[in-house]
Amino acid sequence: MALSVAGIAERPARAQSGDPLPIGELHEYPERYHLHQVIVRGTARDVRAFDPYKLPAGSVCYGAYSFRLIDETGALPVIVMGMCGVPIVKDPDVEDGDVLTAQVTAHAPGKGTFFLTLDGRQMPFSDTGEMQGVALNIWTDSDRDAAASADDPAVSQTLP
């Protein structure tokens, strides 16, 4: 997929760098970051696994969970969408209290992510009036420690 020069210029400068973005900046400029991929870092809290759900197109998805990522500037609800079409039973890959870095797609308030319960009801994963993130990759500090001890700097959890 090619990205036009105009598209690159329009992206927020902080979204382009590999440095974590303070969560408070997402809240301060939600429209600027809407649908942009950003790196955030903090502590996972309120980890919650979801029952299987349906996408609007009809696929059933499994293994989804959410958590709040908290740094010194704020909190961001993050969802891991799970795997669709593959019935699996698994615990979330993140535990309450994990310090982690995540690459997320930011969703401005009122433009957040939702899914359908198996009986067809629409269900947001968090308050629709707040900034949200959909996880693309997650790295915990324990992943980084394991990678350093194995001399493998590329260890991360790439999400479906």
Helices and strands as residue ranges (DSSP letters): H 5-10, H 13-16, H 23-28, H 30-33, E 37-49, E 53-54, E 60-62, E 65-71, E 74-80, E 83-84, E 99-107, E 114-116, E 122-124, E 132-140, H 141-149, E 157-158
